[in-house]
Amino acid sequence: MSADTSPRSRTTSGSPYEAQFGFCRAVREGNRIIVAGTGPVEDDGSTTPGNAAAQAERCCDLILAAIEELGGEAEDVVRTRMLLTDPEDQDAVGEVHKIYFGAAKPAATMAGVAWLCRPEWKVEIEAEAVIK
């Protein structure tokens, strides 16, 4: 991760899509942090292997790293969106969400989608945080 120091702070995660599509992992404006849709991308750019739960864990790790780099923590998360390609994965992804964000109890959406950026992705998650 690397954060900038402008009044509007940004952080990147090294995902190959950030440069390719022209975005950053997260933006902080005032006490609000918005984290982009986060897929299960490893540090080398590969996809996290395994099932939807393993991929959701990687997404949540990346999300929390971005929030922490911008001065927040898991308890500051007020909104999440989970996008799944298979409805059969909802319980597994929901359990991971609870582990990471259950204490914060954010407003949350889980929705099915036809596809994500890579065919092997089973889940993508985005988040918003408000620092107290």
N, CA and C of each residue as an Amber inpcrd file, in Angstrom:
protein
   396
   0.8400000  -1.1830000   0.0000000   0.0000000   0.0000000   0.0000000
   0.8830000   1.2440000   0.0000000   0.3780000   2.2870000  -0.6280000
   1.0760000   3.5680000  -0.5640000   0.0500000   4.6840000  -0.5950000
   0.1190000   5.5660000   0.3880000  -0.8260000   6.6720000   0.4960000
  -0.1680000   7.9550000   0.0200000  -0.9730000   8.8880000  -0.5260000
  -0.4250000  10.1950000  -0.8820000  -0.7270000  11.1790000   0.2370000
  -0.2380000  12.4040000   0.1220000  -0.3770000  13.3740000   1.2120000
  -1.2040000  14.5980000   0.8280000  -1.9260000  14.5630000  -0.2870000
  -2.7720000  15.6880000  -0.6680000  -3.9610000  15.7780000   0.2820000
  -4.6880000  16.9260000   0.2830000  -5.8520000  17.0350000   1.1800000
  -6.8470000  15.8930000   1.0000000  -7.0150000  15.4530000  -0.2040000
  -7.8140000  14.2510000  -0.4590000  -6.8120000  13.1140000  -0.5450000
  -6.7930000  12.2490000   0.4450000  -5.7970000  11.1800000   0.5030000
  -6.2630000   9.9680000  -0.2810000  -5.3110000   9.3190000  -0.9130000
  -5.5820000   8.1100000  -1.6800000  -4.5710000   7.0510000  -1.2910000
  -4.9620000   5.7960000  -1.4860000  -4.0320000   4.6940000  -1.2840000
  -4.2300000   3.6860000  -2.4040000  -3.1650000   2.9910000  -2.7220000
  -3.2240000   1.9620000  -3.7570000  -2.8610000   0.6230000  -3.1370000
  -3.2720000  -0.4390000  -3.8160000  -2.9510000  -1.7670000  -3.3060000
  -2.0140000  -2.5230000  -4.2270000  -1.7260000  -1.9720000  -5.3870000
  -0.8730000  -2.6650000  -6.3370000  -1.6280000  -3.5550000  -7.3030000
  -2.9540000  -3.5510000  -7.2320000  -3.7330000  -4.3400000  -8.1850000
  -3.4100000  -3.8710000  -9.5950000  -3.2280000  -4.8000000 -10.5370000
  -2.9400000  -4.3820000 -11.9100000  -4.0750000  -3.5520000 -12.5230000
  -5.2690000  -3.6850000 -12.0010000  -6.4040000  -2.9350000 -12.5430000
  -6.3650000  -1.4540000 -12.1810000  -5.6730000  -1.1040000 -11.1070000
  -5.6010000   0.3070000 -10.7110000  -4.9560000   1.1510000 -11.8060000
  -3.8260000   0.7250000 -12.3110000  -3.1590000   1.4670000 -13.3950000
  -3.9210000   1.3090000 -14.7100000  -4.3720000   0.0990000 -14.9820000
  -5.0540000  -0.1830000 -16.2470000  -6.3460000   0.6130000 -16.3960000
  -7.1200000   0.7400000 -15.3070000  -8.4170000   1.4000000 -15.3910000
  -8.4300000   2.7960000 -14.7810000  -7.3010000   3.2300000 -14.1950000
  -7.1900000   4.5920000 -13.6920000  -7.9620000   4.8650000 -12.4120000
  -7.7450000   4.0410000 -11.3890000  -8.3930000   4.2800000 -10.0960000
  -7.4320000   3.9010000  -8.9800000  -7.8270000   4.2000000  -7.7500000
  -7.0320000   3.7930000  -6.5980000  -7.8960000   2.8990000  -5.7120000
  -7.2550000   2.2250000  -4.7730000  -7.9940000   1.3100000  -3.8930000
  -8.9770000   2.0590000  -3.0160000  -8.5320000   3.2000000  -2.4440000
  -9.4100000   3.9270000  -1.5230000  -9.0720000   5.4080000  -1.5310000
 -10.0930000   6.1990000  -1.2150000  -9.9690000   7.6530000  -1.1220000
 -10.5180000   8.0840000   0.2300000  -9.7620000   8.9850000   0.8960000
 -10.2700000   9.5940000   2.1230000 -10.5180000  11.0700000   1.8600000
 -11.7220000  11.5030000   2.1770000 -12.1230000  12.9080000   2.1070000
 -12.6880000  13.2540000   3.4750000 -11.9750000  14.1010000   4.2170000
 -12.4060000  14.4110000   5.5770000 -12.3530000  13.1550000   6.4330000
 -13.4780000  12.8310000   7.0700000 -13.5060000  11.6420000   7.9220000
 -14.1330000  10.4320000   7.2180000 -14.3270000  10.5320000   5.9110000
 -14.9610000   9.4670000   5.1320000 -13.9330000   8.7630000   4.2460000
 -13.9590000   7.4340000   4.2580000 -13.0920000   6.6170000   3.4040000
 -13.9880000   5.7590000   2.5310000 -13.7290000   5.8130000   1.2290000
 -14.4690000   4.9980000   0.2690000 -13.4920000   4.0280000  -0.3650000
 -13.7930000   2.7450000  -0.2630000 -12.9340000   1.7030000  -0.8150000
 -13.5960000   1.1370000  -2.0670000 -12.8460000   1.1400000  -3.1560000
 -13.3390000   0.6280000  -4.4330000 -13.6740000  -0.8520000  -4.3350000
 -14.4460000  -1.3150000  -5.3010000 -14.6940000  -2.7410000  -5.4110000
 -13.3640000  -3.4760000  -5.3890000 -13.2410000  -4.4500000  -4.5010000
 -11.9660000  -5.1120000  -4.2530000 -12.1050000  -6.5950000  -4.5640000
 -11.3870000  -7.0180000  -5.5830000 -11.3810000  -8.4260000  -5.9480000
 -10.2550000  -9.1630000  -5.2400000 -10.2530000 -10.4860000  -5.3190000
  -9.2640000 -11.3140000  -4.6370000  -7.9450000 -11.3840000  -5.4060000
  -7.1820000 -10.2700000  -5.3690000  -5.9220000 -10.1810000  -6.1010000
  -4.7590000 -10.3130000  -5.1240000  -3.8520000 -11.2110000  -5.4160000
  -2.6520000 -11.3980000  -4.6090000  -1.6110000 -10.3390000  -4.9560000
  -0.5730000 -10.2360000  -4.1410000   0.4690000  -9.2310000  -4.3490000
   1.1460000  -9.3550000  -5.7090000   1.2200000 -10.5700000  -6.2570000
   1.8560000 -10.7650000  -7.5600000   0.8950000 -10.5560000  -8.7270000
  -0.3510000 -10.1520000  -8.4220000  -1.3460000  -9.9100000  -9.4640000
  -2.2030000 -11.1080000  -9.7960000  -1.8860000 -12.2520000  -9.2390000
  -2.6870000 -13.4500000  -9.4950000  -3.9570000 -13.4240000  -8.6500000
  -4.8650000 -14.3150000  -8.9690000  -6.1010000 -14.4480000  -8.2080000
  -5.8840000 -15.3460000  -6.9970000  -6.4780000 -14.9640000  -5.8850000
  -6.4400000 -15.8030000  -4.6850000  -7.0490000 -17.1590000  -5.0140000
  -6.3270000 -18.2310000  -4.7700000  -6.8910000 -19.5560000  -5.0430000
  -7.9270000 -19.9310000  -3.9850000  -8.7620000 -20.8840000  -4.3420000
  -9.6900000 -21.4230000  -3.3560000 -11.1250000 -21.0200000  -3.6010000
 -11.9180000 -21.2890000  -2.5910000 -13.3520000 -21.0720000  -2.6840000
 -13.7210000 -19.6100000  -2.4100000 -15.0130000 -19.3470000  -2.4190000
 -15.4910000 -17.9730000  -2.2280000 -15.0960000 -17.4160000  -0.8660000
 -15.0710000 -18.2420000   0.1660000 -14.6740000 -17.7610000   1.4930000
 -13.2200000 -17.3100000   1.4870000 -12.3360000 -18.0900000   0.8860000
 -10.9180000 -17.7150000   0.8120000 -10.7550000 -16.4200000   0.0220000
 -11.4970000 -16.2920000  -1.0620000 -11.4220000 -15.0710000  -1.8540000
 -11.9950000 -13.8830000  -1.0930000 -13.0740000 -14.0890000  -0.3530000
 -13.6590000 -13.0030000   0.4450000 -12.6930000 -12.5490000   1.5340000
 -11.9780000 -13.4880000   2.1480000 -10.9770000 -13.1220000   3.1590000
  -9.9160000 -12.2110000   2.5520000  -9.4470000 -12.5460000   1.3560000
  -8.4350000 -11.7060000   0.7040000  -9.0040000 -10.3210000   0.4080000
 -10.2340000 -10.2560000  -0.0850000 -10.8710000  -8.9650000  -0.3460000
 -10.9320000  -8.1380000   0.9380000 -11.3610000  -8.7500000   2.0250000
 -11.4810000  -8.0300000   3.3010000 -10.1200000  -7.5980000   3.8360000
  -9.0930000  -8.4340000   3.6620000  -7.7480000  -8.0370000   4.0850000
  -7.2910000  -6.7860000   3.3310000  -7.5230000  -6.7620000   2.0280000
  -7.1360000  -5.5990000   1.2210000  -7.9350000  -4.3550000   1.6170000
  -9.2170000  -4.5450000   1.8670000 -10.0740000  -3.4270000   2.2750000
  -9.5970000  -2.8460000   3.6000000  -9.3570000  -3.7090000   4.5810000
  -8.9220000  -3.2170000   5.8920000  -7.5410000  -2.5670000   5.8330000
  -6.6550000  -3.1020000   5.0190000  -5.3350000  -2.4830000   4.8830000
  -5.4730000  -1.0680000   4.3330000  -6.3550000  -0.8710000   3.3620000
  -6.5630000   0.4620000   2.7830000  -7.1740000   1.4080000   3.8110000
  -8.1710000   0.9350000   4.5390000  -8.8190000   1.7670000   5.5530000
  -7.8210000   2.1560000   6.6400000  -7.0320000   1.1980000   7.0950000
  -6.0410000   1.4810000   8.1400000  -4.9640000   2.4400000   7.6360000
  -4.5450000   2.2850000   6.3950000  -3.5300000   3.1970000   5.8480000
  -4.0410000   4.6320000   5.8180000  -5.3400000   4.7950000   5.6660000
  -5.9330000   6.1350000   5.6070000  -6.4600000   6.6020000   6.9680000
  -6.1040000   5.8790000   8.0400000  -6.4070000   6.3320000   9.3890000
  -7.6530000   5.7630000  10.0220000  -8.2680000   4.7700000   9.4180000
  -9.4750000   4.1730000   9.9820000  -9.2210000   2.7780000  10.5170000
 -10.2910000   2.1260000  10.9250000 -10.2260000   0.7470000  11.4150000
 -11.5370000   0.0550000  11.0890000 -11.5780000  -1.2380000  11.3180000
 -12.7540000  -2.0370000  10.9630000 -14.0320000  -1.4960000  11.5950000
 -13.9350000  -1.0060000  12.8230000 -15.1100000  -0.5030000  13.5250000
 -15.6980000   0.7550000  12.8790000 -14.9370000   1.3990000  11.9820000
 -15.4150000   2.5950000  11.2950000 -16.2390000   2.2810000  10.0520000
 -16.2830000   1.0250000   9.6500000 -16.9930000   0.6490000   8.4260000
 -18.5030000   0.7900000   8.6430000 -19.1370000   1.5570000   7.7570000
 -20.5780000   1.8130000   7.8670000 -21.3770000   1.2300000   6.7010000
 -20.6930000   0.7850000   5.6290000 -21.3880000   0.2710000   4.4540000
 -20.4980000  -0.7190000   3.7340000 -21.0650000  -1.8590000   3.3400000
 -20.3570000  -2.8250000   2.4990000 -21.2840000  -3.3070000   1.3960000
 -20.6670000  -3.7180000   0.3000000 -21.3960000  -4.3370000  -0.8120000
 -20.6020000  -5.5710000  -1.2300000 -21.2860000  -6.7020000  -1.2660000
 -20.6680000  -7.9640000  -1.6540000 -21.3160000  -8.4340000  -2.9490000
 -20.5030000  -8.6370000  -3.9550000 -20.9940000  -9.0910000  -5.2540000
 -20.5340000 -10.5280000  -5.4560000 -21.4800000 -11.4220000  -5.7130000
 -21.1900000 -12.8490000  -5.8500000 -21.6060000 -13.3360000  -7.2290000
 -20.8400000 -14.2600000  -7.7760000 -21.2210000 -14.8480000  -9.0580000
 -22.0640000 -16.1140000  -8.8920000 -22.1210000 -16.6500000  -7.6810000
 -22.9030000 -17.8620000  -7.4300000 -23.6790000 -17.6960000  -6.1240000
 -25.0030000 -17.7470000  -6.1810000 -25.7860000 -17.5700000  -4.9500000
 -25.5090000 -18.6320000  -3.8950000 -24.9740000 -19.7540000  -4.2890000
 -24.6360000 -20.8110000  -3.3320000 -23.5250000 -20.3730000  -2.3690000
 -22.8030000 -19.3130000  -2.7180000 -21.6890000 -18.8440000  -1.8880000
 -22.1100000 -17.8210000  -0.8330000 -23.3900000 -17.4650000  -0.7810000
 -23.7940000 -16.3840000   0.1160000 -23.5140000 -16.6720000   1.5840000
 -23.7390000 -17.8700000   2.0550000 -23.4910000 -18.1560000   3.4630000
 -22.0030000 -18.0830000   3.7960000 -21.1580000 -18.6310000   2.9360000
 -19.7170000 -18.6200000   3.1840000 -19.1750000 -17.1940000   3.1860000
 -19.5870000 -16.3870000   2.2240000 -19.1190000 -14.9970000   2.1630000
 -19.7080000 -14.2040000   3.3230000 -20.9500000 -14.4570000   3.6650000
 -21.5670000 -13.7840000   4.8070000 -20.8380000 -14.0610000   6.1110000
 -20.3730000 -15.2940000   6.2960000 -19.6150000 -15.6350000   7.5070000
 -18.2970000 -14.8680000   7.5630000 -17.6250000 -14.7620000   6.4240000
 -16.3690000 -13.9940000   6.3830000 -16.6680000 -12.5260000   6.7050000
 -17.7160000 -11.9880000   6.1110000 -18.1080000 -10.5960000   6.3700000
 -18.3290000 -10.3780000   7.8610000 -18.9990000 -11.3140000   8.5030000
 -19.2730000 -11.2040000   9.9340000 -17.9820000 -11.1840000  10.7480000
 -17.0190000 -12.0100000  10.3760000 -15.7380000 -12.0470000  11.0930000
 -15.0440000 -10.6880000  11.0130000 -15.0240000 -10.1020000   9.8330000
 -14.3010000  -8.8440000   9.6360000 -15.0860000  -7.6150000  10.0970000
 -16.3940000  -7.6080000   9.8580000 -17.1700000  -6.3910000  10.0720000
 -18.3470000  -6.5560000  11.0240000 -18.5000000  -7.7210000  11.6220000
 -19.6380000  -7.9840000  12.4930000 -19.7390000  -7.0410000  13.6740000
 -18.6210000  -6.6480000  14.2310000 -18.6570000  -5.7260000  15.3770000
 -19.1540000  -4.3460000  14.9600000 -18.8530000  -3.9410000  13.7260000
 -19.2770000  -2.6170000  13.2310000 -20.7400000  -2.6200000  12.7880000
 -21.2420000  -3.7860000  12.4020000 -22.6130000  -3.9370000  11.9070000
 -22.9570000  -2.8730000  10.8480000 -22.2030000  -2.8500000   9.7310000
 -22.4860000  -1.8590000   8.6930000 -23.7710000  -2.1850000   7.9400000
 -24.3290000  -1.1870000   7.2970000 -25.3770000  -1.4460000   6.3160000
 -24.7020000  -2.2650000   5.2210000 -25.3240000  -3.3400000   4.7960000
 -24.6580000  -4.2370000   3.8460000 -25.6090000  -4.6980000   2.7590000
 -25.0500000  -4.9040000   1.5950000 -25.7800000  -5.4570000   0.4620000
 -24.9980000  -6.6460000  -0.0590000 -25.7090000  -7.7180000  -0.3770000
 -25.1160000  -8.8610000  -1.0600000 -25.9640000  -9.0900000  -2.2950000
 -25.3130000  -9.1000000  -3.4550000 -26.0600000  -9.2380000  -4.7060000
 -25.3530000 -10.2090000  -5.6350000 -26.1290000 -10.8520000  -6.4570000
 -25.5800000 -11.7300000  -7.4770000 -25.3200000 -10.9560000  -8.7530000
 -24.2160000 -11.2880000  -9.3980000 -23.8540000 -10.6590000 -10.6640000
 -23.4900000 -11.7460000 -11.6710000 -23.5800000 -11.4130000 -12.9390000
 -23.2880000 -12.3870000 -13.9880000 -21.7950000 -12.6590000 -14.1270000
 -20.9730000 -11.6570000 -13.8660000 -19.5300000 -11.8350000 -14.0230000
 -18.7800000 -10.7580000 -13.2570000 -17.4950000 -11.0360000 -13.0000000
 -16.5740000 -10.0610000 -12.4030000 -15.3710000  -9.9510000 -13.3410000
 -14.3890000  -9.1310000 -13.0250000 -13.2840000  -8.8350000 -13.9450000
 -12.5220000 -10.0630000 -14.4230000 -12.4090000 -11.0700000 -13.6000000
 -11.7400000 -12.3090000 -14.0040000 -12.7240000 -13.4620000 -13.8380000
 -12.7340000 -14.3960000 -14.7630000 -13.7170000 -15.4840000 -14.6850000
 -13.5950000 -16.3470000 -13.4420000 -12.4000000 -16.4070000 -12.8400000
 -12.2150000 -17.2350000 -11.6370000 -12.6170000 -16.5340000 -10.3500000
 -12.9120000 -15.2250000 -10.4320000 -13.3550000 -14.5060000  -9.2430000
 -14.7600000 -14.9520000  -8.8670000 -14.9470000 -15.2300000  -7.6000000
 -16.2520000 -15.6180000  -7.0790000 -16.9090000 -14.4880000  -6.3030000
 -16.1010000 -13.4910000  -5.8980000 -16.6070000 -12.4160000  -5.0480000
 -15.7890000 -11.1460000  -5.2610000 -16.4500000 -10.0160000  -5.1050000
 -15.8110000  -8.7040000  -5.0530000 -16.5400000  -7.9140000  -3.9780000
 -15.7990000  -7.1480000  -3.1860000 -16.4010000  -6.4370000  -2.0520000
 -15.9380000  -4.9870000  -2.0660000 -16.8330000  -4.0720000  -1.7230000
 -16.4540000  -2.6750000  -1.5340000 -16.9480000  -2.2280000  -0.1730000
 -16.3890000  -1.1200000   0.3260000 -16.7200000  -0.6570000   1.6730000
 -16.6120000   0.8470000   1.7790000 -17.3030000   1.3740000   2.7680000
 -17.2070000   2.7850000   3.1310000 -17.0510000   2.8600000   4.6460000
 -16.2180000   3.7980000   5.0840000 -15.9790000   3.9670000   6.5090000
 -16.1120000   5.4510000   6.8620000 -16.5560000   5.7160000   8.0620000
 -16.6030000   7.0720000   8.6110000 -15.8350000   7.0210000   9.9160000
 -14.7490000   7.8050000   9.9640000 -13.9000000   7.8050000  11.1440000
 -14.5320000   8.6650000  12.2250000 -14.6330000   8.1060000  13.4050000
 -15.2780000   8.7910000  14.5290000 -14.4290000   9.9240000  15.0330000
